[in-house]
Amino acid sequence: MIIFLFILSFLVNFIAITMALPTIIYTYQRYSRGKLVTCPEKNQQATIAFAPKVAAISAVFIPKEIRIIKECSLWPSVQCTRACRLQVQ
């Protein structure tokens, strides 16, 4: 009985990892580069960078959510609401 539970646990974990891994890799690659957006506050072009590790892990649990911005080329001169995140989706 213990061997059966061990094999079942192994299979469930293997399937979960196999299904999550492509999402993690794709999201990490997508958010590891800076994105060019138009700043809604200043109406200027800005480059924003995301935290790719946070984005990749959260993509598995919170799909379709924009990830945390790490930095912006207009910071700290602009006090922003980070509304530029909507342009990245």
C-alpha positions in Angstrom: 0.0 0.0 0.0 2.8 2.4 0.8 4.5 1.7 -2.5 1.3 2.5 -4.3 0.9 5.8 -2.5 4.5 6.7 -3.2 4.1 5.9 -7.0 0.8 7.9 -7.0 2.4 10.8 -5.3 5.3 10.7 -7.7 3.0 10.7 -10.8 0.9 13.5 -9.5 3.9 15.7 -8.8 5.6 14.8 -12.1 2.4 15.8 -14.0 2.1 19.0 -12.1 5.7 20.0 -12.8 5.5 19.0 -16.4 2.4 21.2 -16.9 3.8 24.2 -15.0 7.3 24.2 -16.4 6.5 25.5 -19.9 4.5 28.4 -18.4 7.3 29.3 -16.0 10.0 29.3 -18.8 7.8 31.3 -21.3 6.9 33.9 -18.7 10.5 34.3 -17.4 11.8 34.8 -20.9 9.0 37.3 -21.8 9.5 39.5 -18.7 13.3 39.3 -18.5 13.7 41.9 -21.2 12.6 45.6 -20.9 9.4 46.7 -22.5 8.9 50.0 -24.3 5.6 51.7 -23.2 4.1 55.2 -23.2 3.9 56.6 -19.7 0.3 57.7 -19.0 1.4 60.4 -16.6 4.0 62.2 -18.8 2.9 60.9 -22.2 6.6 60.0 -23.0 8.2 56.8 -24.1 9.6 54.8 -21.2 11.3 51.4 -20.7 10.0 49.3 -17.9 11.6 46.2 -16.4 9.8 43.5 -14.5 11.0 41.1 -11.9 11.1 37.9 -14.1 11.4 35.4 -11.3 8.3 36.8 -9.5 6.5 36.9 -12.9 7.4 33.3 -13.7 6.3 31.9 -10.4 3.2 33.9 -10.1 2.1 33.0 -13.7 1.4 29.5 -12.5 -0.8 30.6 -9.6 -2.3 33.9 -10.9 -2.7 33.7 -14.7 -3.4 36.8 -16.6 -2.2 39.1 -13.8 0.5 41.7 -14.6 3.6 41.1 -12.6 5.5 43.5 -10.4 7.5 46.2 -12.1 11.1 46.3 -10.9 12.1 49.7 -12.5 11.2 52.3 -15.0 13.4 54.6 -17.1 11.5 57.7 -15.9 11.8 56.9 -12.2 12.2 58.6 -9.7 11.2 61.8 -11.5 7.7 60.5 -12.0 5.3 59.6 -9.2 3.2 57.1 -11.1 0.3 54.7 -10.6 2.0 52.0 -12.8 -0.9 52.2 -15.2 1.7 51.4 -18.0 1.4 47.7 -16.9 -1.8 47.5 -18.9 0.2 48.1 -22.1 2.4 45.0 -21.6 -0.4 42.3 -21.5 
